[in-house]
């Protein structure tokens, strides 16, 4: 009887230890609900003068099929236009205005996924992001002259800087995505496409003019490639 009382605690301790080891092994094998990684945009489609070529993203899955996402991206804004000032004989005078700014974007959204075959998943997502940038607007006066005669043809180009103004931009947009990915135990590799962007943009120039626009663009394809680490 005494031996039975000694053996029973040892058996219970062994069962408890094995249960803890089994639970720890199951937790180790199960993928995490969090993902963090990088993305790149291989298509250079500047929808409204800006694009987000690369950035970081974080995802958190609240259920097996529903999660939210947060992104931070680096972008650039560029715009250029010219206006005719005067044409005199063979000389053409016009003004060239170019704007260049560096931007940073922060955004978030929701994502819904469904298993397709094996490790492959299909999903849909909607992302809201805002961006801010600051740079300069340069204005130059250009003089083009063409000289044509029976013996020669020449062309001259002269550009003179007129002004340089500090400029800032603020933008908000919404983008729906559809995507496909491969979910491995620790890594996720995927791509997503979008053909619709809707948003607003405000540009302000120091000692210049300010303007705001509402934009809806349908048809310009955007693509992201990404790789995430699961934990």
Secondary structure, DSSP 8 states (H G I E B T S, - for coil): -HHHHHHHHHHHHHHHHHHHHHHHHHHHHS--SEEEEEEE--S---TTSEEEEEEEEEEEESSSSEEEEEEEEEEEEEEEEEEEEEEETTEEEEEEEEEEEEEEEEEEEEEEEEEEETTEEEEEEEEEEEEEEEEEEEEEEEEEEEEE-SS-EEEEEEEEEEEEEEEEEEEEEEEEEEEEEEE-SSEEEEEEEEEEEEEEEEEEETTS-EEEEEEEEEEEEEEEEEEEEE-
